[in-house]
Amino acid sequence: MAKESPSIPVFDHSAEPSVGRMPPWIRQSLASGDYAATAQAVHGHGLNTVCEAAHCPNKGECWSRGTATFMLLGDTCTRACGFCAVKTGQPGAVDSDEPRRVVEAVKVMGLAYVVLTSVNRDELADGGGGIYAATLSGLRQALPALGIEVLTPDFRNHQEQAVVLLGEAMGGGRLVWGHNVETVPALYRTVRKGSKYERSLRLLELAAAAPGVEAKSALMLGLGESFDEVVAVMRDLRSAGVSRLSLGQYLRPSKYHLPVREYIEPQTFAAYEAEARALGFGWVKAGAMVRSSYHAEE
């Protein structure tokens, strides 16, 4: 893949039809409270967050509550998903000091629960699992009582290796391991180029089977999927051992990303939540503004 400037879109979807204005039930929160302190802790330690890189609509709310999702392994992804605002291209060298800075930022912020995610680093021999492990180990040693959640890529050909690395790093502690299937299988070629639905399910199955791990996944809705297709994915996730599920509305980051095909109404989100609980998910968040790590500490 050729290196690409952050300012150049990956895909040009500007001519594709969209559903128009956002409905009144979709509202982004403004900054307040601890927002400035969160920004200082993040930027002062030279860290990336998915809140910024992915243009998350909940950034104002979460940063004002003193929470943020740290994004490991740089700010450049080796994949090019049609929904994602994170820039794509050839990443730089792995920053081996990043785990230490994450630990220091978590201390400064006084967090009781932290969420770690990353870009895809398909060019690395371990898919990036080593940096996850180093960060988890540092957090576990420095803050034994800290709740930890990871939202990882699929690790392609390094899934078993990643499960071993992260398990050893946790040293018997508990971990919420998230990996998002994002959409239904029929839309993967358009929405998640470079990813495979079956591979994502396999990682979740491996994670769910690991000692002390609760597996978690999420879907974006409004990309053209049907209700029955979403319920079928829920069944697949439960069969893989996933116990936590987030369902949210896809919002187009720019005109160069995939268009919104449908704004899901609140009552439909409620129906999805009821289906998920009936299938046995113990933790469910469903709503227009819900994202993978939204109120993850609850």
PyMOL commands that set and color helices and strands:
alter all, ss='L'
color gray80, all
select helices_A, chain A and resi 35-44+50-53+59-64+98-109+129-142+156-170+185-191+197-209+227-239+266-279
alter helices_A, ss='H'
color red, helices_A
select strands_A, chain A and resi 48-49+69-72+113-118+147-151+175-178+213-221+242-249+283-286
alter strands_A, ss='S'
color yellow, strands_A
deselect
rebuild
show_as cartoon
